[in-house]
Amino acid sequence: MIKTEYLVIGSGIAGLTVAHLLSEFGEVTVITKGELKSANTYWAQGGIAAVLAKEDSFESHTKDTIETGAGHNKESAVKYLVENGPKAIRLLESIGVKFQDEPVLEGCHSIPRVWRTSDFTGQDILNQLIKVVQKNKNITIKENTEAVELIESGDECRGAFIRIGEKTELEPIFAKQTILATGGCGQLFGRTTNTIGSGGDGMALAVNAGLDLKDIEFIQFHPTALDKEDNGRYFLLSEVLRGFGARIINQDGIQFIQKFDKRGELAPRDLVSRTVFFELMNGPVYLDMRHIDARLIKNTFPNIYKRTKEYGFDLINDRIPVTPVAHYACGGIPVDLKGATKMPGLFALGEVACTGVHGANRLASNSLLEAVVFSLAIAEVIERSVPMDKDKDVEVKDIKIPVVAIEDIGQIKAYSQRLGKIMWKHAGIVRTSGGLEKAKKMIIEIPARDYRIQHRQLVCYKIIEACLKRPHSLGTHYISEELT
Ligand SMILES: Cc1cc2nc3c(=O)[nH]c(=O)nc-3n(C[C@H](O)[C@H](O)[C@H](O)COP(=O)(O)OP(=O)(O)OC[C@H]3O[C@@H](n4cnc5c(N)ncnc54)[C@H](O)[C@@H]3O)c2cc1C
């Protein structure tokens, strides 16, 4: 039987940052479904937003965040995020992350405020975090270990039931505090930038333990992923490219976003995604950098350049075909300003959580920031809590280990793809009441025996219910007719 003081579920920026901080106060166990690097964090390209430049201000970052979030944001959370931004950057620097001297511009930021290490900033940050946690004697890491259900004792969370590798039996890990850092749910949609592990597991775990989800109808769709599926995901062409002057053009070579918003390519992502989505009905849409100096492209975006080449396109000489894709969950498990859920003993942070920071649409590069700021917040409350008495405190008598059905991976894949198609078509960029109702029925009809399908089905259902409860378009939630 495994006992630990702090159980961290997930190994992206949220999980590893909080693990690093909590290791000062006690023993931490990090479990992660795949390999350590298998996380959306690894693929973040743009960077991390923070007020560090002289000409910037907390007021400006707050205003940009709230304007992008369509005013649906929790203002106290936005202020907390923005004001703790510099501290978050210092923390990353203290573990060896090296940011460039000048920030870059992304959509809806009033001034350049996005700090990057390279054009693969997420990878650089995660590599550094991995180095630090692997060296730490107070942190045990378990890869290929999946949380399947939370352990409930009375109204408290006391750890999780886990599945190791392909084993068919579950086993418990008991913990005094459990921190869900399982990331987003982009994989529930047929087209996404998200890694294979981002199927909304943490949200399903929370709902199964009696918690609600909040703002989950606000799924951010990114307008410019390279239109070529690669192992269940689409490669992102970062907004920073557009910050550098990349244009979105139609098959006739005409820029068309400007017709709908004077900010053009740097208008809010929901508007750009919708406009691209409708234009795709007339023919292909491209990202075009051919007017930009070749050396500048190669020097500023060496990784994106190389990767795009591997897909058969040249950023310098070609128009790159693009598609909008599901990218980010603005909502999730509701938490307070200290990352605590309503369930004692359970925290949530990173993309799985809903702090209220993003409102109805996320400002670019606020999510890496949110993960670090709320890791600091969780560490602060936990530091003040009573240490665990390892023998007495965590014991849960008569624990009943759940039995889960396990189907073959081909079947799981087929059902996941079916769910993905339904969600993309009916709960994607443009939603209608009829489509959402239809999707609800189709989702329930999928025979969910395996826990993985049950989890996905549950979160899809919750997203659709949330969409149906919001009769007017707001932020990323766009319906083409009023619901009756
Ligand atoms: C292509 C791309 C580019 C992006 N660019 C930026 C950017 O420039 N700036 C920015 O701020 N944001 C960006 N984002 C968003 C940002 O990367 C994510 O929101 C952030 O990395 C989420 O971090 P996280 O730690 O919450 O989740 P993740 O990094 O996704 O980590 C989740 C972890 O949980 C594990 N997990 C999931 N379920 C289970 C389970 N049941 N049991 C055990 N482990 C589990 C996963 O395997 C993974 O290790 C980007 C996202 C993508 C996809």
The ligand as an SDF file (V2000), in Angstrom:
LIG
                    3D

 53 58  0  0  0  0  0  0  0  0999 V2000
    0.2120   23.2470  -28.9880 C   0  0  0  0  0  0  0  0  0  0  0  0
   -0.0500   24.0810  -27.7750 C   0  0  0  0  0  0  0  0  0  0  0  0
    0.5690   25.3190  -27.6440 C   0  0  0  0  0  0  0  0  0  0  0  0
    0.3300   26.1100  -26.5210 C   0  0  0  0  0  0  0  0  0  0  0  0
    1.0080   27.2970  -26.3660 N   0  0  0  0  0  0  0  0  0  0  0  0
    0.8610   27.9930  -25.2100 C   0  0  0  0  0  0  0  0  0  0  0  0
    1.6490   29.1480  -24.9520 C   0  0  0  0  0  0  0  0  0  0  0  0
    2.4730   29.5530  -25.7590 O   0  0  0  0  0  0  0  0  0  0  0  0
    1.4620   29.7970  -23.7810 N   0  0  0  0  0  0  0  0  0  0  0  0
    0.5520   29.3920  -22.8470 C   0  0  0  0  0  0  0  0  0  0  0  0
    0.4370   30.0320  -21.7900 O   0  0  0  0  0  0  0  0  0  0  0  0
   -0.1900   28.2940  -23.0620 N   0  0  0  0  0  0  0  0  0  0  0  0
   -0.0480   27.5850  -24.2080 C   0  0  0  0  0  0  0  0  0  0  0  0
   -0.8010   26.4630  -24.4160 N   0  0  0  0  0  0  0  0  0  0  0  0
   -1.6530   25.9860  -23.3300 C   0  0  0  0  0  0  0  0  0  0  0  0
   -0.7620   25.3850  -22.2570 C   0  0  0  0  0  0  0  0  0  0  0  0
    0.2990   24.6810  -22.8660 O   0  0  0  0  0  0  0  0  0  0  0  0
   -1.5260   24.4380  -21.3690 C   0  0  0  0  0  0  0  0  0  0  0  0
   -2.7000   25.0390  -20.9140 O   0  0  0  0  0  0  0  0  0  0  0  0
   -0.6710   24.0700  -20.1560 C   0  0  0  0  0  0  0  0  0  0  0  0
    0.5520   23.5410  -20.5940 O   0  0  0  0  0  0  0  0  0  0  0  0
   -1.4170   23.0820  -19.2970 C   0  0  0  0  0  0  0  0  0  0  0  0
   -0.5490   22.6300  -18.3200 O   0  0  0  0  0  0  0  0  0  0  0  0
   -1.0420   21.5100  -17.3220 P   0  0  0  0  0  0  0  0  0  0  0  0
    0.1150   21.1530  -16.4840 O   0  0  0  0  0  0  0  0  0  0  0  0
   -2.2930   21.9410  -16.6780 O   0  0  0  0  0  0  0  0  0  0  0  0
   -1.4600   20.2980  -18.2880 O   0  0  0  0  0  0  0  0  0  0  0  0
   -0.5560   19.3890  -19.2420 P   0  0  0  0  0  0  0  0  0  0  0  0
    0.7050   20.0470  -19.5720 O   0  0  0  0  0  0  0  0  0  0  0  0
   -1.4200   18.9590  -20.3590 O   0  0  0  0  0  0  0  0  0  0  0  0
   -0.2390   18.1380  -18.3100 O   0  0  0  0  0  0  0  0  0  0  0  0
   -1.2710   17.2540  -17.8990 C   0  0  0  0  0  0  0  0  0  0  0  0
   -0.6430   16.0130  -17.3580 C   0  0  0  0  0  0  0  0  0  0  0  0
   -1.6160   15.1850  -16.7320 O   0  0  0  0  0  0  0  0  0  0  0  0
   -1.4180   13.8230  -17.1510 C   0  0  0  0  0  0  0  0  0  0  0  0
   -2.6940   13.1000  -16.9730 N   0  0  0  0  0  0  0  0  0  0  0  0
   -3.8760   13.3110  -17.6110 C   0  0  0  0  0  0  0  0  0  0  0  0
   -4.8010   12.4520  -17.1420 N   0  0  0  0  0  0  0  0  0  0  0  0
   -4.1950   11.6700  -16.2040 C   0  0  0  0  0  0  0  0  0  0  0  0
   -4.6210   10.6040  -15.3650 C   0  0  0  0  0  0  0  0  0  0  0  0
   -5.8630   10.1060  -15.3980 N   0  0  0  0  0  0  0  0  0  0  0  0
   -3.7320   10.0480  -14.5110 N   0  0  0  0  0  0  0  0  0  0  0  0
   -2.4390   10.4910  -14.4610 C   0  0  0  0  0  0  0  0  0  0  0  0
   -1.9830   11.5030  -15.2430 N   0  0  0  0  0  0  0  0  0  0  0  0
   -2.8520   12.0920  -16.0890 C   0  0  0  0  0  0  0  0  0  0  0  0
   -0.9750   13.9730  -18.5970 C   0  0  0  0  0  0  0  0  0  0  0  0
   -0.3800   12.7920  -19.0620 O   0  0  0  0  0  0  0  0  0  0  0  0
    0.0050   15.1360  -18.4220 C   0  0  0  0  0  0  0  0  0  0  0  0
    1.2260   14.6920  -17.9100 O   0  0  0  0  0  0  0  0  0  0  0  0
   -0.5800   25.6640  -25.5370 C   0  0  0  0  0  0  0  0  0  0  0  0
   -1.2200   24.4290  -25.6700 C   0  0  0  0  0  0  0  0  0  0  0  0
   -0.9550   23.6390  -26.7770 C   0  0  0  0  0  0  0  0  0  0  0  0
   -1.6330   22.3130  -26.9070 C   0  0  0  0  0  0  0  0  0  0  0  0
  1  2  1  0
  2  3  1  0
  2 52  2  0
  3  4  2  0
  4  5  1  0
  4 50  1  0
  5  6  2  0
  6  7  1  0
  6 13  1  0
  7  8  2  0
  7  9  1  0
  9 10  1  0
 10 11  2  0
 10 12  1  0
 12 13  2  0
 13 14  1  0
 14 15  1  0
 14 50  1  0
 15 16  1  0
 16 17  1  0
 16 18  1  0
 18 19  1  0
 18 20  1  0
 20 21  1  0
 20 22  1  0
 22 23  1  0
 23 24  1  0
 24 25  2  0
 24 26  1  0
 24 27  1  0
 27 28  1  0
 28 29  2  0
 28 30  1  0
 28 31  1  0
 31 32  1  0
 32 33  1  0
 33 34  1  0
 33 48  1  0
 34 35  1  0
 35 36  1  0
 35 46  1  0
 36 37  1  0
 36 45  1  0
 37 38  2  0
 38 39  1  0
 39 40  1  0
 39 45  2  0
 40 41  1  0
 40 42  2  0
 42 43  1  0
 43 44  2  0
 44 45  1  0
 46 47  1  0
 46 48  1  0
 48 49  1  0
 50 51  2  0
 51 52  1  0
 52 53  1  0
M  END
$$$$
